[in-house]
Amino acid sequence: MNHASTPCRRLSRLTRLLIGSGLVAGGLSVGANAYAALSFTFDYSTNTPGAGFLDPTFGTDRQNALTAAGNAFSSLFGQYFSNSANIVLSVTSSDDPNSLTLASAGSEATWDGVTEGFTYQEVVRNKLINGTDLNGSAADGSVDVNWGQAWHLDLSSDAPFGQYDFYSTVFHEFTHAIGFSSSIGQNGEPAFGAGNLAWSEFDRFLGDKNGTMMINPDFTLNQGAWDAASVGGASPAEGMFFYGANAMAANGGNPVGLYSPTTWEGGSSVSHLDTDNPALEAMMMTHAGPDGPSPRVFSAIEVGVLTDLGFTAVTPVPEPETYAMLLAGLGMVGWQVRRRRV
């Protein structure tokens, strides 16, 4: 079993691959929360007693915030997709004010060890799309929150500057958990190790600016193209791109830029929208997230990406103009000005 976990840093959201499962099956201490067809069950049994989500003073509010985030994300997802499943996430936390990591979430993943292709099977995505549970009674994935940072836990208002929006952050991580993530390592190695040609569905759509795809027809990696594009993003016209038909349709027929800075950033590179592209930088799935108001909605492009990943769309992709109005309502102009990197 492989586990894909996606840390969200204070100023840099990351996706990384961690080998090994280690998720518990029993002891669910909070029931499912649901909206539309997607629901979550949060398992707090691995929390340190008296800390984090089990803190005697703050624990109830923190659990309520995660429940609210699950419900709100379910509502957001259900606006666009009909896929149905209860997703079980093992919940942990830390309390480190010196860490840049805000939160993380990820899906367990499996491979049959034989079949080559886009056969890196994320448990969460497979459960939603195919209705089957690839790891039985074990948790489907995990979510972790660092309570050492200043969080805004009120779903009914925007986060003030100086605090981080809990809901935008958790929505971002849930979106990684359902499949918005590459399985390819820095040197082009598959998640299950050299020679094991199992790639995630997201990897199917990776290509460079010239339309050269990263995965060859025989499922080997185009190493030369990968080496150039994965660290080629000196400008929005360079680097790695997503070539899914629905995402491109939402982007005016053009491939969608992915974050691919000239120095590889483990977890951030390739698995996010291109933060350096002004047309994309205010979207939820860019690699960087600020304090203050942050997006809690999918853009047309993000809906397109998820549709390309196999989710069943039930409503037209929102028009870019509609998304622009939503951003204006959140004060995103000021947010973009405040964006920084680590």
C-alpha positions as a printed Julia matrix, in Angstrom:
342×3 Matrix{Float64}:
   0.0    0.0     0.0
   1.22   3.46   -0.9
   0.05   6.64    0.76
  -0.09   9.96   -1.07
  -0.18  12.79    1.45
  -0.47  16.45    0.59
   0.97  18.89    3.12
  -0.36  22.43    2.85
   2.24  24.92    3.93
   1.56  28.36    5.26
   2.84  29.92    2.05
   3.53  26.88   -0.07
   1.13  23.99   -0.5
   2.85  20.69   -1.14
   2.0   17.22   -2.35
   4.32  14.36   -1.5
   4.31  10.58   -1.7
   4.89   8.6     1.47
   5.48   4.86    1.3
   3.63   2.74    3.87
   0.1    2.75    5.15
  -0.17   2.91    8.92
  -3.81   3.99    8.95
  -6.12   2.42   11.51
  -9.35   0.68   10.69
 -11.34   0.95   13.92
 -12.19   3.39   16.65
 -14.18   5.9    14.63
 -14.99   8.62   17.11
 -17.0   10.93   14.86
 -19.81   9.88   12.56
 -20.18  10.66    8.88
 -21.03  14.15    7.77
 -22.58  14.53    4.38
 -23.96  16.82    1.75
 -25.23  15.54   -1.58
 -23.58  12.26   -2.59
 -20.14  12.67   -1.01
 -19.68  12.23    2.73
 -16.77  11.98    5.15
 -16.12   9.97    8.27
 -13.3   11.32   10.43
 -11.39   8.9    12.66
  -9.75  10.67   15.63
  -8.45   7.51   17.31
  -4.8    8.2    16.45
  -4.78  11.68   18.03
  -2.67  12.21   21.12
  -5.05  12.24   24.1
  -5.54  15.75   25.42
  -4.0   17.44   22.37
  -4.96  18.6    18.89
  -8.49  17.56   18.01
  -8.81  16.07   21.51
  -7.62  19.18   23.35
  -9.87  19.69   26.41
 -10.36  23.39   25.65
 -10.27  23.65   21.85
 -10.91  20.09   20.68
 -14.68  20.39   20.27
 -14.39  23.57   18.18
 -11.69  21.96   16.04
 -13.73  18.83   15.41
 -16.76  20.97   14.6
 -14.68  22.98   12.11
 -13.5   19.82   10.35
 -17.06  18.51   10.24
 -18.2   21.84    8.78
 -15.38  21.69    6.22
 -16.4   18.18    5.21
 -20.02  19.23    4.78
 -19.1   22.37    2.86
 -16.73  20.51    0.54
 -19.4   17.88   -0.04
 -21.76  20.66   -1.04
 -19.16  22.19   -3.36
 -18.37  18.83   -4.97
 -22.05  17.98   -5.31
 -22.72  21.14   -7.3
 -20.71  19.67  -10.17
 -20.42  15.9    -9.75
 -22.77  13.01   -9.03
 -20.2   10.52   -7.7
 -21.17   8.98   -4.37
 -19.11   7.5    -1.52
 -18.37   7.79    2.15
 -14.68   8.66    2.51
 -13.0    7.58    5.76
 -10.06   9.78    6.75
  -7.71   9.16    9.66
  -7.27  12.49   11.46
  -4.07  13.6    13.18
  -2.63  16.94   14.21
   0.43  18.77   15.45
   1.1   22.03   17.3
   4.27  23.53   15.84
   4.37  27.32   15.37
   7.81  27.04   13.72
   6.59  24.71   10.98
   5.54  26.1     7.61
   3.1   23.22    7.2
  -0.51  24.17    7.78
  -2.24  20.91    6.94
  -2.05  17.8     4.81
  -4.39  15.24    3.35
  -3.95  12.29    1.06
  -5.27   9.04   -0.28
  -4.05   5.51    0.17
  -3.07   3.94   -3.17
  -2.55   0.44   -4.52
  -1.08  -1.29   -7.56
  -1.45  -4.92   -8.6
   2.31  -5.16   -9.19
   1.87  -6.3   -12.78
  -0.41  -4.11  -14.91
   1.35  -1.19  -16.56
  -0.38   2.07  -17.38
  -2.48   4.54  -15.44
  -2.99   1.89  -12.79
  -1.78   3.75   -9.72
  -5.12   3.43   -7.95
  -5.88   6.1    -5.38
  -8.32   4.56   -2.92
 -10.38   7.75   -2.49
 -10.73   8.48   -6.21
 -11.51   4.84   -7.02
 -14.15   4.68   -4.3
 -15.9    7.77   -5.65
 -15.71   6.81   -9.32
 -16.07   3.02   -9.27
 -17.87   2.44   -5.98
 -15.3   -0.1    -4.79
 -13.11   0.06   -1.7
  -9.59  -1.07   -2.52
  -8.36  -1.3     1.07
 -11.33  -2.78    2.9
 -11.86  -1.71    6.49
  -8.77   0.51    6.64
  -9.11   4.27    6.3
  -9.2    5.55    2.74
  -6.78   8.37    3.47
  -5.67  10.85    6.09
  -5.84  14.49    7.06
  -3.52  16.37    9.43
  -3.74  19.93   10.79
  -1.02  21.99   12.45
  -2.69  23.94   15.25
   0.5   25.92   15.89
  -0.62  28.51   13.34
  -3.36  31.14   13.54
  -6.53  29.67   12.02
  -9.82  31.27   11.05
 -12.51  28.7    11.87
 -15.66  30.66   11.02
 -17.24  29.29    7.85
 -19.62  32.25    7.61
 -16.91  34.9     7.15
 -13.67  35.49    5.3
 -10.38  35.02    7.11
  -8.79  38.3     8.24
  -5.2   39.04    7.3
  -2.92  37.45    9.86
  -5.03  34.27   10.03
  -5.23  31.31    7.65
  -8.52  30.21    6.18
  -9.22  26.71    7.52
 -11.82  25.97    4.87
  -9.84  27.01    1.8
  -6.88  25.02    3.1
  -8.88  21.87    3.84
 -10.78  22.13    0.53
  -7.42  22.31   -1.26
  -6.22  19.19    0.53
  -9.44  17.24   -0.02
  -9.09  18.02   -3.74
  -5.63  16.49   -3.76
  -7.0   13.46   -1.93
  -9.61  12.84   -4.61
  -6.97  12.77   -7.35
  -5.56  16.21   -8.19
  -1.94  15.06   -7.91
   0.89  13.6    -9.96
   2.52  10.36   -8.84
   5.85  11.1   -10.57
   8.94  11.83   -8.47
  11.56  14.48   -9.12
  13.72  12.25  -11.3
  10.76  10.81  -13.16
  10.45   7.7   -11.02
   6.99   6.17  -10.57
   5.49   6.16   -7.09
   6.03   2.42   -6.67
   9.71   2.58   -7.64
  11.9    2.33  -10.72
  10.69  -0.12  -13.33
   7.12  -0.22  -12.01
   5.2    1.57  -14.73
   2.07   2.51  -12.78
   1.05   6.15  -13.1
  -1.84   8.14  -11.65
  -4.73   9.27  -13.81
  -3.49  12.85  -13.41
  -0.21  11.81  -15.08
  -2.11  10.79  -18.23
  -2.6   14.46  -19.11
   0.9   15.83  -18.46
   2.72  17.38  -21.41
   5.17  20.13  -22.28
   4.52  23.41  -24.11
   4.88  21.65  -27.49
   2.29  18.98  -26.69
   4.83  16.22  -26.05
   3.24  13.95  -23.46
   5.21  12.73  -20.47
   3.97   9.13  -20.6
   4.8    7.28  -23.82
   2.36   4.86  -25.52
   4.28   1.94  -23.97
   3.84   3.59  -20.54
   7.51   4.44  -20.13
   8.35   8.0   -19.14
   9.59  10.4   -21.79
  12.62  11.17  -19.65
  14.0   13.97  -21.8
  10.67  15.78  -21.94
  10.19  15.31  -18.2
  13.65  16.59  -17.32
  13.04  19.76  -19.33
   9.39  20.52  -18.53
   9.27  19.6   -14.85
  11.69  22.43  -14.04
  11.08  24.58  -17.1
   8.63  27.15  -15.78
  10.63  30.36  -16.05
   7.45  31.97  -17.42
   3.79  30.94  -17.81
   4.59  29.86  -21.38
   7.15  27.29  -20.19
   7.15  24.21  -18.0
   4.51  21.52  -17.54
   0.91  21.64  -18.75
  -2.32  19.7   -18.24
  -3.87  18.51  -21.52
  -7.27  17.22  -20.37
 -10.0   18.09  -22.87
 -12.39  19.56  -20.28
  -9.73  21.63  -18.55
  -8.54  22.96  -21.9
 -12.11  23.84  -22.91
 -12.41  25.88  -19.72
  -9.1   27.56  -20.55
 -10.03  28.84  -23.96
  -8.84  25.68  -25.72
  -5.34  25.98  -24.29
  -3.48  23.51  -22.06
  -3.47  24.52  -18.4
  -0.18  25.57  -16.85
   1.1   23.6   -13.87
   3.54  24.87  -11.27
   7.0   23.87  -12.5
   9.62  26.29  -11.14
  13.18  26.09  -12.42
  14.23  24.52   -9.12
  12.18  21.43   -8.3
  10.02  21.85   -5.19
   9.2   18.45   -3.79
   5.46  18.05   -3.56
   4.64  21.44   -5.09
   6.04  20.95   -8.59
   3.65  19.61  -11.25
   0.82  18.78   -8.8
  -0.62  22.31   -8.69
  -1.87  25.01  -11.02
   0.8   27.5   -12.0
   0.99  30.13   -9.27
   3.29  32.19  -11.5
   0.59  32.62  -14.14
  -1.52  35.73  -13.35
  -4.54  34.05  -14.96
  -4.37  31.15  -12.49
  -2.76  32.5    -9.33
  -5.98  33.24   -7.43
  -7.39  29.72   -7.85
  -7.68  27.23   -5.01
  -5.3   24.62   -6.46
  -2.23  26.79   -6.97
   0.81  25.8    -4.93
   0.82  28.83   -2.61
  -1.73  30.04   -0.13
  -1.74  33.29    1.84
  -3.2   34.5     5.09
  -6.42  36.45    4.81
  -9.32  35.83    2.37
  -8.81  32.69    0.28
 -10.92  30.93   -2.37
 -13.47  28.35   -1.24
 -14.86  27.71   -4.72
 -13.71  25.73   -7.75
 -12.85  27.68  -10.89
 -14.02  26.49  -14.28
 -10.54  25.08  -14.89
 -10.5   23.1   -11.64
 -13.91  21.63  -12.44
 -12.53  20.73  -15.87
  -9.51  18.99  -14.38
 -11.69  16.91  -12.05
 -13.97  16.0   -14.96
 -10.92  14.85  -16.93
  -9.91  12.73  -13.93
 -13.12  10.75  -14.35
 -15.7   12.38  -12.11
 -19.21  12.5   -13.53
 -20.26  16.07  -14.23
 -23.9   16.97  -13.59
 -23.81  20.66  -14.43
 -22.02  22.79  -17.0
 -18.56  24.06  -16.1
 -18.89  27.56  -14.61
 -18.02  30.4   -16.95
 -14.72  32.16  -16.2
 -16.66  35.42  -15.85
 -18.76  33.9   -13.05
 -15.64  32.84  -11.2
 -14.17  36.31  -11.59
 -17.24  37.78   -9.87
 -16.87  35.3    -7.01
 -13.25  36.33   -6.54
 -14.22  39.98   -6.54
 -16.7   39.25   -3.78
 -13.91  37.71   -1.69
 -11.58  40.64   -2.13
  -9.11  38.55   -4.13
  -7.38  41.57   -5.65
  -5.85  42.44   -2.3
  -5.12  38.75   -1.7
  -3.08  38.46   -4.87
  -1.02  41.48   -3.93
  -0.17  39.87   -0.58
   0.94  36.55   -2.09
   4.41  35.44   -1.06
   6.57  32.3    -1.28
   8.86  30.46    1.08
